[in-house]
Each structure stands twice: as C-alpha cells, then as structure tokens.
Amino acid sequence: MTHRDAGELTPPPATALPPVDSEALATVQHRIIDWYAEHARPLPWRSADATPWSILVCEVMSQQTPISRVLPRWEAWMETWPGPADLAAAPASQVLLAWDSLGYPRRALRLQETAAAIVERHGGEVPDDEEALLALPGVGAYTAAAVTSFAHGGRTAVLDVNVRRVLGRVFAGVQHRSPSLTAAERRWAAALVPDDEHVAWNAGAMELGALVCTATSPACDACPLTDTCAWVAAGRPVDPTVVRRGQAWAGTDRQLRGAIMRALRAGNPSPPVPVRLLTAPTAQLTADESRLLEDLDDPVQRAVLAVRDLDAGGDRTARLAEDLVRDGLAVREADRLRLP
C-alpha cells in the first residue's frame, strides 16, 4: 500500500482479490463454522425437515427484505401453498394478497411462474442442479446457489451482500465491496469454500455479516475473526471511492406504487376500486364520486385516501396504475382497478 500522507494508508480498492494463504483460510473456515454452530438464529427454513421448496420461497422473500418481516408471511405462505403445485394453481389475486407488504410484489408473481415451471419441467420437485435452477423463471445466480447449498447440500459459493462484505474485510481488507459482483470475484470466493461443511460455511458467513460484521456498525469486539481480519489489522480504513447510498422512499414512485397496491388489497374481494377515486383531484370529484368515497369500507377508504395524500394531482397515480397493469399486478376493467 502507498502513503497518501505520513501515517495515512490508502485502502485497497473495493475490487481487490488477493491470494489467500491456505493456513489462514483454514483458520477462518473453522472459526466461522464453529461460530455459526453456536450463534445461528433458529429460523424454520433452517430446520432439518425444511423442504427445498420452503427454502426457495424463503430466499425469494428475503431479497432486500428483513427477516423479521419475512417470517410471518413465509409461515402463512407455506401453510397455504406447501408445494410448487399448490402455488402454481392459485389465483394471482390470492398470491398478491398473501405477499402483503413485503415489497416488490412482482416477486410474488415471478415465484408463481417459478412454481409452474417446476411442476412442468421437474414433476413438482425443486431441482438439485444449479444450472437447472438458473433456468427457472425468476431465479438468479444468488437464489440458485442458495438453494443448491441450503436445500440440497451442494458445494457452491453463496454470495449475498453479507457474505461479500465478510470475505472482503477478512481477506482483502476492504470496507465495502463494489455493488457489481464480477465473475472474477465469484471465482475468488468459490476457491474459499471448504470441501467439507460447506453449507455451514455459506450460512455462517451470511449470518456473521447479518449480525456482527454489519455494513454500518460492525461489532468487531464480538467477531470471532478480529485477530485474523485484514481490515481490522489495517485500522478499519474507509474507502472514499465507495459511497453507500440508502434507498430513498418518501415521495418516490415506489412508495406510491405500494400505496396503490395496498388500496387494491384492501378492496379485495370487494368491488374493484374506481380509478378516479385514486386519481381525480378533490375539486374535480363529482358529487356521486364524493359520496362513494365517503361510503367505502374503512380499510379501503383509508388506503384510497393514503394514495390521494401522496399524489394530490393524480397524474403520477394514473401513470403508475397503468404500469401495474402492464406488470400483471393489476387489472383494469373500464373505469375500475382490481387485483388480477
């Protein structure tokens, strides 16, 4: 490393992929596996009787969503649709209702497409081959690797943001990885996976990143790797070239789309929601429309008013409603909007 000023070290680039000493690697592997055995959260999809389908559902639901929000929906989902064939045969409206407020509801319909493909191509059994999983609609590289490892015990590198952060800090001395996962980083991480206990290695690195080696407040004092961590040894350098941006929510189209979906879920199985109740400015509502708004059931009325509060002019709501129809998340019948 080079000196910027006296005593100030330049951190390695976020893309650094240094060679890893075999003895150091073995130490880290054993410590992560042992730590996981003691500290793993008792989540139901980790139980010995968890099915591959239940693990696939969990992995899809958990994308960009906290486990605390996933757990109750996952439990209800598995009770309603315990296998791919059950979900494949379900009405899309019920799938979206069960998805509730997990966010990115298109994931729910993609998961239903995945279930249908599993039934059609694999006789209703989640395949144990990573390439076959990747060929399913809605299944990306991370999900395919996670199901291969956690559901079927296959040896592969499972790389989510938590695992990438742990490996990057411990072996490369970088605070944060760059957002894009490269093929080179995949190969580098794959070489770190042990031949034995590789499932515990994948799960343990992920759990360590979620609970201890977090993005903003790493608890290095509680980490089993503190004395072997390259980032800690370097003084926990901050890389000014990597800017972590939180996802904006207030005032975004994503917030308004979510509000529209809540209005449709609140009205189901009631009659579809008149589009003008969502889009028309208050001054342009007719007397009949104003009475209809006042007479809506309380849950529907609150949800509709929430949409109107977010977009008083209604232009964005109208545009996003059409987007929802194009995405298959809503159906427009004349002047009304409903779930599929």
C-alpha positions in Angstrom: 0.0 0.0 0.0 1.1 3.6 -0.6 1.2 6.6 1.6 -1.0 9.5 1.0 0.3 11.5 3.9 2.5 10.5 6.7 0.8 7.8 8.7 -2.3 7.7 6.4 -2.6 4.5 4.4 -4.5 4.2 1.1 -7.1 1.4 1.5 -7.0 -1.3 -1.2 -9.5 -1.0 -4.0 -13.0 -2.4 -3.4 -12.4 -4.9 -6.2 -9.2 -6.3 -4.5 -9.0 -10.1 -4.8 -5.7 -11.1 -3.1 -4.4 -14.6 -2.9 -5.3 -16.3 0.4 -2.9 -18.3 2.5 -4.2 -21.9 3.0 -3.4 -21.9 6.7 -5.2 -18.6 7.3 -8.1 -19.8 5.2 -8.4 -22.9 7.3 -8.4 -20.9 10.5 -11.2 -18.6 9.2 -13.2 -21.5 7.9 -13.1 -23.3 11.2 -14.0 -20.2 13.2 -16.9 -19.2 11.1 -18.3 -22.8 11.2 -17.9 -23.0 14.9 -19.4 -19.6 15.5 -22.4 -20.4 13.4 -23.0 -23.7 15.3 -23.3 -21.6 18.5 -25.0 -18.4 17.3 -27.2 -19.3 14.3 -30.8 -18.0 14.7 -33.3 -20.8 15.0 -35.2 -20.0 11.8 -37.8 -22.5 10.5 -36.3 -22.8 7.0 -33.0 -24.0 8.7 -34.7 -27.0 10.4 -33.8 -30.5 9.3 -37.3 -31.1 7.9 -37.4 -27.9 5.8 -38.2 -28.7 2.2 -36.3 -27.4 -0.8 -39.5 -25.5 -1.8 -39.7 -23.8 1.6 -36.1 -22.7 1.3 -36.6 -21.4 -2.2 -39.6 -19.4 -1.0 -37.6 -18.0 1.9 -34.7 -17.0 -0.4 -37.1 -15.1 -2.8 -38.9 -13.4 0.1 -35.7 -12.4 1.8 -34.3 -10.4 -1.1 -34.0 -6.8 0.2 -36.4 -7.6 3.0 -35.6 -8.0 6.7 -36.1 -11.5 8.2 -38.5 -10.1 10.8 -40.9 -9.1 8.1 -40.4 -12.3 6.1 -41.0 -14.8 8.9 -44.8 -14.4 9.4 -45.5 -14.2 5.7 -43.3 -17.2 5.0 -45.2 -19.3 7.7 -48.6 -18.3 6.2 -47.4 -18.9 2.7 -46.1 -22.4 3.5 -49.3 -23.3 5.2 -51.4 -22.2 2.2 -49.1 -23.4 -0.6 -46.8 -26.2 0.9 -45.5 -27.2 -2.6 -44.9 -25.7 -6.0 -48.1 -27.3 -7.5 -50.2 -25.6 -4.8 -48.9 -22.2 -5.7 -49.0 -22.8 -9.4 -52.7 -23.4 -9.2 -53.5 -20.4 -7.0 -55.3 -17.3 -8.3 -52.9 -14.4 -8.8 -55.0 -12.2 -6.6 -54.6 -14.5 -3.7 -50.9 -14.7 -4.3 -50.6 -10.9 -4.2 -52.8 -10.7 -1.1 -50.6 -13.2 0.7 -47.5 -11.3 -0.3 -49.0 -8.4 1.6 -46.5 -5.6 2.2 -43.2 -7.5 1.6 -42.4 -5.0 -1.2 -41.6 -5.5 -4.9 -44.8 -7.5 -5.4 -43.7 -8.6 -8.9 -41.6 -11.1 -6.9 -44.8 -12.9 -5.9 -45.9 -13.4 -9.5 -42.4 -14.4 -10.5 -42.4 -17.0 -7.7 -45.7 -18.3 -9.0 -44.1 -18.6 -12.5 -41.2 -20.5 -10.9 -43.6 -22.9 -9.3 -45.4 -23.5 -12.6 -42.1 -24.2 -14.3 -41.0 -26.6 -11.5 -44.3 -28.5 -12.0 -44.0 -28.6 -15.7 -40.3 -29.3 -16.1 -39.4 -31.2 -12.9 -42.6 -33.0 -11.8 -43.2 -30.6 -8.9 -39.7 -31.2 -7.3 -37.3 -28.3 -6.8 -34.2 -29.4 -8.9 -30.9 -30.0 -7.1 -28.8 -28.9 -10.1 -27.6 -25.3 -10.0 -27.9 -24.9 -13.8 -31.4 -26.3 -13.8 -32.3 -23.8 -11.0 -30.8 -20.9 -13.0 -33.0 -21.9 -16.0 -36.2 -21.4 -13.9 -38.0 -18.1 -14.4 -37.3 -15.6 -11.7 -34.3 -17.5 -10.3 -30.9 -15.6 -10.5 -27.4 -16.6 -9.6 -27.7 -15.9 -5.9 -31.0 -17.8 -5.4 -29.8 -20.8 -7.5 -26.6 -21.1 -5.4 -28.5 -20.6 -2.1 -31.0 -23.4 -2.9 -28.2 -25.7 -4.2 -26.4 -25.2 -0.9 -29.0 -24.9 1.8 -31.7 -27.2 0.3 -29.6 -29.8 -1.4 -26.2 -29.6 0.3 -24.3 -28.9 -2.9 -20.9 -27.3 -2.8 -21.1 -23.8 -4.2 -20.3 -20.2 -3.2 -23.4 -18.4 -1.9 -22.7 -14.7 -2.4 -25.1 -12.2 -1.0 -24.1 -8.7 0.2 -23.3 -10.0 3.7 -21.0 -12.8 2.6 -19.2 -10.5 0.2 -18.7 -7.9 3.0 -17.3 -10.6 5.4 -14.9 -12.1 2.8 -13.9 -8.6 1.5 -13.0 -7.4 5.0 -11.3 -10.5 6.3 -9.2 -11.4 3.3 -9.0 -8.2 1.2 -9.0 -5.5 3.8 -11.8 -3.6 2.1 -14.6 -1.9 4.0 -17.3 -2.5 1.3 -17.3 -4.3 -2.0 -18.3 -2.5 -5.1 -22.0 -3.0 -6.0 -21.4 -5.2 -9.0 -20.4 -8.8 -8.4 -17.9 -9.8 -11.1 -17.0 -13.2 -12.5 -13.5 -12.8 -11.0 -14.9 -12.3 -7.5 -17.2 -15.3 -8.0 -14.1 -17.5 -8.8 -12.1 -16.0 -5.9 -14.9 -16.7 -3.4 -15.5 -20.2 -4.8 -11.9 -21.1 -4.0 -12.5 -20.2 -0.4 -15.4 -22.7 0.1 -14.2 -25.7 2.1 -14.6 -29.2 0.8 -16.4 -30.3 3.9 -19.0 -28.4 6.0 -19.5 -26.0 3.0 -23.2 -25.5 3.9 -22.3 -24.3 7.4 -19.6 -22.1 5.8 -22.1 -20.4 3.5 -24.7 -20.0 6.2 -22.2 -18.9 8.8 -20.5 -16.2 6.7 -24.0 -14.9 5.8 -25.1 -14.9 9.4 -21.9 -13.3 10.6 -22.4 -10.5 8.1 -26.0 -10.0 9.1 -25.5 -10.0 12.9 -21.8 -8.9 13.6 -19.9 -7.7 10.5 -22.7 -5.3 9.5 -22.4 -2.6 6.9 -22.5 0.5 9.2 -21.8 -0.7 12.8 -19.6 -3.8 12.8 -19.2 -5.3 16.2 -15.6 -6.2 15.8 -15.2 -6.9 19.6 -17.7 -9.7 19.2 -16.4 -11.1 16.0 -14.5 -14.5 16.0 -12.3 -13.2 13.2 -11.0 -10.0 14.7 -7.4 -11.1 15.1 -7.3 -12.6 11.5 -9.2 -9.7 9.8 -7.2 -7.8 7.2 -9.5 -4.8 7.5 -9.1 -4.6 11.3 -5.4 -5.1 11.1 -5.2 -2.1 8.7 -7.1 0.1 11.1 -10.5 -0.3 9.5 -9.8 2.1 6.6 -12.6 3.9 4.9 -12.6 3.8 1.2 -13.8 7.2 0.0 -14.4 5.9 -3.5 -17.2 3.6 -2.3 -20.3 5.6 -1.5 -23.1 3.7 0.2 -26.5 5.2 -0.6 -29.6 4.3 1.2 -32.7 3.7 -0.9 -35.0 6.7 -0.9 -38.6 6.0 0.0 -40.6 9.1 0.8 -42.1 10.7 -2.2 -40.9 8.1 -4.7 -42.8 6.2 -7.3 -42.0 3.0 -5.3 -43.9 4.4 -2.3 -46.9 5.4 -4.4 -47.0 2.1 -6.2 -47.0 0.4 -2.8 -49.9 2.6 -1.7 -51.9 1.8 -4.8 -51.3 -2.0 -4.2 -52.5 -1.6 -0.6 -55.7 0.0 -1.8 -56.3 -2.9 -4.2 -55.6 -5.5 -1.5 -57.9 -3.7 1.0 -60.7 -3.8 -1.5 -60.3 -7.5 -2.3 -62.7 -9.3 -2.6 -64.9 -6.1 -2.6 -65.8 -4.5 -5.9 -62.7 -3.1 -7.8 -61.6 0.5 -6.9 -62.8 3.2 -9.2 -59.7 4.7 -10.8 -61.0 8.3 -10.4 -61.2 7.8 -6.6 -57.4 7.3 -6.8 -56.5 9.9 -9.4 -59.0 12.8 -9.5 -58.1 16.0 -7.6 -60.7 16.6 -4.8 -62.1 19.7 -6.6 -62.8 17.5 -9.7 -64.7 14.7 -7.9 -68.4 14.6 -8.8 -71.0 14.5 -6.1 -71.6 10.8 -6.7 -67.8 10.1 -6.5 -67.5 12.1 -3.2 -70.4 10.0 -1.7 -68.8 6.8 -3.0 -65.5 7.8 -1.4 -67.3 8.5 1.9 -69.2 5.2 1.8 -66.2 3.0 1.2 -65.4 0.4 3.9 -63.0 1.8 6.4 -59.9 -0.2 5.3 -60.5 0.7 1.7 -61.2 4.3 2.4 -58.0 4.7 4.4 -56.0 3.1 1.7 -57.5 5.2 -1.0 -57.1 8.4 0.9 -53.4 7.5 1.5 -52.9 7.3 -2.2 -54.6 10.7 -2.7 -52.4 12.2 0.0 -49.3 11.1 -1.7 -50.4 12.5 -5.1 -52.9 15.2 -4.9 -52.8 15.9 -8.6 -53.3 12.3 -9.6 -51.1 12.3 -12.7 -48.4 10.0 -11.1 -51.1 7.7 -9.7 -52.6 7.3 -13.2 -49.2 6.6 -14.7 -48.3 4.1 -12.0 -51.7 2.4 -12.2 -51.0 1.7 -15.9 -47.6 0.4 -15.0 -49.1 -2.0 -12.5 -51.5 -3.3 -15.2 -48.5 -3.8 -17.6 -46.6 -5.7 -14.9 -49.5 -8.0 -14.3 -50.1 -6.8 -10.8 -53.4 -5.2 -11.5 -56.3 -5.4 -14.0 -58.3 -2.5 -15.3 -61.9 -3.1 -16.1 -63.4 0.0 -17.7 -63.0 2.7 -15.1 -62.1 0.4 -12.2 -58.9 -1.2 -11.0 -58.5 -4.6 -9.2 -56.1 -7.3 -8.4 -55.6 -10.0 -11.1 
